[in-house]
């Protein structure tokens, strides 16, 4: 593994060159500001970028309308769907759905058994999300506005404190902070398997620019 950023990051998103991260920096010795850095896989360079570039990659072409509506654009995750809509999910479970023009069409708190959802992995007209306090992942239908399939349970060890879900090909990649593992789920058989094991908590997995990236407790790594 190669360490790309040796500090805690607020957010990480893909871009054509590699990844973009947001970080909190001490400003004037008394307050903090958020800054944005891009990592280029081909050149191995880290470059400061503007807020607009970050927002454009995260929320799409209507980023100005969406960010004006939500306010806090850093601590949420965003998912893109085939019909052009964008879904925003916060760790509190607060969720917003925006159409292809950037208009907010639905806002609410998505909770499962009084536990908030965490992360978003688009899959057709539904998305997968993690329920850390339930040791589960679950799918949510945008069409029917309800949860459907659940994998895992509070009393099982299929997933131990799952905190994020990613979708690539026909598999889900589930980051389990409680077991320091990434586990995969085959979307044909729905069987779970180990993918990677780490020596510290793993919080996010993504692919970009032909590479794999993970967010661990100690920083951001390229696998």
C-alpha positions as CSV (number, residue, x, y, z in Angstrom):
1,X,0.0,0.0,0.0
2,X,1.1,3.5,-0.7
3,X,0.1,6.3,1.7
4,X,-1.3,9.2,-0.3
5,X,-2.5,11.5,2.5
6,X,-1.1,11.1,6.1
7,X,-3.9,12.8,7.9
8,X,-7.6,12.5,8.7
9,X,-9.8,13.6,5.8
10,X,-13.3,14.9,5.9
11,X,-14.3,13.6,2.6
12,X,-12.9,11.7,-0.4
13,X,-14.4,11.6,-3.9
14,X,-13.2,10.3,-7.3
15,X,-12.1,12.4,-10.2
16,X,-10.6,11.5,-13.7
17,X,-7.0,12.0,-12.5
18,X,-7.4,10.2,-9.2
19,X,-9.1,11.5,-6.0
20,X,-10.1,14.7,-4.3
21,X,-10.0,15.1,-0.5
22,X,-11.2,17.8,1.9
23,X,-9.3,18.5,5.1
24,X,-9.6,20.8,8.1
25,X,-6.8,23.2,8.7
26,X,-6.1,25.6,11.6
27,X,-6.6,29.2,10.4
28,X,-5.2,32.3,12.2
29,X,-4.4,30.1,15.2
30,X,-8.0,30.2,16.6
31,X,-10.4,28.9,13.9
32,X,-10.5,26.2,11.2
33,X,-11.1,26.3,7.5
34,X,-11.7,23.5,5.0
35,X,-9.3,23.1,2.1
36,X,-9.4,20.8,-0.9
37,X,-6.5,18.7,-2.5
38,X,-6.4,16.6,-5.6
39,X,-4.1,13.6,-6.0
40,X,-3.0,12.8,-9.6
41,X,-2.2,9.1,-10.0
42,X,-0.1,9.5,-13.1
43,X,2.1,12.3,-11.8
44,X,2.0,11.4,-8.1
45,X,1.3,15.1,-7.3
46,X,-1.0,16.7,-4.7
47,X,-2.5,20.0,-5.8
48,X,-4.7,22.5,-4.1
49,X,-8.0,23.0,-5.9
50,X,-11.0,25.4,-5.5
51,X,-14.2,24.7,-3.7
52,X,-16.1,24.9,-7.1
53,X,-14.0,22.1,-8.6
54,X,-14.7,19.9,-5.5
55,X,-18.4,20.6,-5.6
56,X,-18.6,20.0,-9.3
57,X,-17.2,16.5,-9.1
58,X,-19.2,15.7,-6.0
59,X,-22.7,17.0,-7.0
60,X,-22.5,17.3,-10.8
61,X,-23.3,20.1,-13.2
62,X,-26.1,21.5,-10.9
63,X,-23.8,21.8,-7.9
64,X,-24.6,25.4,-7.2
65,X,-28.3,24.8,-6.8
66,X,-27.7,21.7,-4.7
67,X,-25.1,23.3,-2.4
68,X,-27.3,26.4,-1.9
69,X,-30.0,24.1,-0.8
70,X,-28.1,21.8,1.6
71,X,-25.6,24.3,3.1
72,X,-23.2,21.7,4.6
73,X,-21.7,20.2,1.4
74,X,-18.7,18.4,3.0
75,X,-20.0,16.0,5.6
76,X,-22.5,14.3,3.3
77,X,-22.1,11.6,0.6
78,X,-23.6,12.0,-2.9
79,X,-24.8,9.3,-5.4
80,X,-25.6,9.7,-9.1
81,X,-28.5,7.8,-10.7
82,X,-29.2,6.9,-14.3
83,X,-32.2,9.3,-14.5
84,X,-29.9,12.2,-13.7
85,X,-31.0,12.5,-10.1
86,X,-28.5,13.0,-7.2
87,X,-29.1,11.7,-3.7
88,X,-27.4,13.2,-0.7
89,X,-27.0,11.3,2.6
90,X,-25.6,12.6,5.9
91,X,-24.3,10.4,8.8
92,X,-27.4,11.5,10.8
93,X,-29.6,9.7,8.2
94,X,-30.8,13.0,6.8
95,X,-31.4,12.4,3.1
96,X,-32.2,14.6,0.1
97,X,-33.2,13.7,-3.5
98,X,-32.5,16.2,-6.3
99,X,-33.8,15.8,-9.9
100,X,-31.6,16.2,-13.0
101,X,-32.1,20.0,-12.9
102,X,-30.9,20.2,-9.3
103,X,-34.4,20.7,-7.8
104,X,-35.0,19.2,-4.4
105,X,-37.9,16.7,-4.7
106,X,-37.7,14.9,-1.3
107,X,-36.1,15.4,2.0
108,X,-36.3,13.3,5.1
109,X,-34.5,11.2,7.8
110,X,-33.9,7.6,6.8
111,X,-33.7,5.5,9.9
112,X,-33.9,1.7,10.2
113,X,-35.0,0.5,13.6
114,X,-34.3,3.9,15.0
115,X,-30.7,3.7,13.6
116,X,-29.5,6.2,10.9
117,X,-28.2,5.0,7.5
118,X,-24.6,5.7,6.5
119,X,-23.2,6.1,3.0
120,X,-24.8,5.6,-0.4
121,X,-24.0,3.1,-3.3
122,X,-26.4,3.5,-6.3
123,X,-27.7,0.3,-7.9
124,X,-30.2,1.0,-10.6
125,X,-33.3,2.7,-9.1
126,X,-32.2,1.8,-5.6
127,X,-29.2,2.4,-3.4
128,X,-27.3,0.3,-0.8
129,X,-26.4,1.8,2.5
130,X,-24.8,0.7,5.8
131,X,-26.5,0.6,9.3
132,X,-23.5,0.5,11.6
133,X,-25.5,0.0,14.8
134,X,-27.3,-3.0,13.2
135,X,-24.2,-4.7,11.7
136,X,-26.2,-4.6,8.4
137,X,-26.4,-3.2,4.9
138,X,-29.7,-2.5,3.4
139,X,-31.2,-1.4,0.0
140,X,-33.6,1.5,-0.4
141,X,-35.9,1.9,-3.3
142,X,-36.1,5.5,-4.8
143,X,-39.3,4.6,-6.6
144,X,-41.2,3.1,-3.7
145,X,-39.5,5.2,-1.0
146,X,-38.9,2.3,1.3
147,X,-36.3,-0.2,2.5
148,X,-36.2,-3.6,0.8
149,X,-33.4,-6.2,1.2
150,X,-31.3,-6.4,4.3
151,X,-28.0,-8.4,4.6
152,X,-26.5,-9.0,8.1
153,X,-28.0,-8.6,11.5
154,X,-27.3,-7.1,14.9
155,X,-26.4,-10.4,16.4
156,X,-24.4,-11.8,13.4
157,X,-20.8,-11.1,12.4
158,X,-21.3,-10.9,8.7
159,X,-20.5,-7.2,9.0
160,X,-19.0,-5.7,12.2
161,X,-19.8,-2.0,12.4
162,X,-20.2,-1.4,8.6
163,X,-19.7,2.3,7.9
164,X,-19.7,2.5,4.1
165,X,-20.8,0.7,0.9
166,X,-19.4,1.0,-2.6
167,X,-20.8,-0.7,-5.8
168,X,-18.5,-1.9,-8.6
169,X,-19.5,-4.4,-11.3
170,X,-21.7,-7.0,-9.7
171,X,-20.3,-6.6,-6.2
172,X,-20.8,-4.4,-3.1
173,X,-17.7,-3.5,-1.1
174,X,-18.5,-3.0,2.6
175,X,-16.0,-1.3,4.9
176,X,-16.3,-2.7,8.4
177,X,-14.6,-0.4,11.0
178,X,-15.3,-2.9,13.8
179,X,-13.4,-5.8,12.2
180,X,-10.8,-3.8,10.1
181,X,-12.1,-5.6,7.0
182,X,-13.5,-4.9,3.6
183,X,-16.1,-7.5,2.7
184,X,-17.7,-8.1,-0.7
185,X,-21.3,-9.1,-1.5
186,X,-22.0,-10.9,-4.8
187,X,-25.3,-9.3,-6.0
188,X,-26.2,-12.6,-7.8
189,X,-25.9,-15.0,-4.9
190,X,-25.8,-12.4,-2.1
191,X,-23.0,-14.3,-0.4
192,X,-20.4,-12.3,1.6
193,X,-16.7,-12.8,1.4
194,X,-13.5,-11.2,2.8
195,X,-11.7,-8.8,0.3
196,X,-9.1,-7.1,2.4
197,X,-7.9,-7.1,6.0
198,X,-6.1,-4.2,7.7
199,X,-4.5,-3.6,11.0
200,X,-6.7,-0.6,11.8
201,X,-10.3,0.6,11.1
202,X,-11.2,1.0,7.4
203,X,-13.8,3.7,6.6
204,X,-14.1,3.9,2.9
205,X,-13.2,2.1,-0.4
206,X,-13.3,3.5,-3.9
207,X,-11.9,3.0,-7.3
208,X,-10.7,5.8,-9.5
209,X,-8.2,6.3,-12.4
210,X,-7.6,2.6,-12.5
211,X,-6.6,2.4,-8.9
212,X,-8.1,1.3,-5.6
213,X,-8.1,3.7,-2.6
214,X,-9.0,3.2,1.1
215,X,-9.5,5.6,4.0
216,X,-8.0,4.1,7.1
217,X,-7.7,5.6,10.6
218,X,-4.2,6.7,9.8
219,X,-4.9,8.3,6.4
220,X,-5.6,7.7,2.7
221,X,-3.9,4.8,0.9
222,X,-3.6,3.6,-2.7
223,X,-3.7,-0.2,-2.8
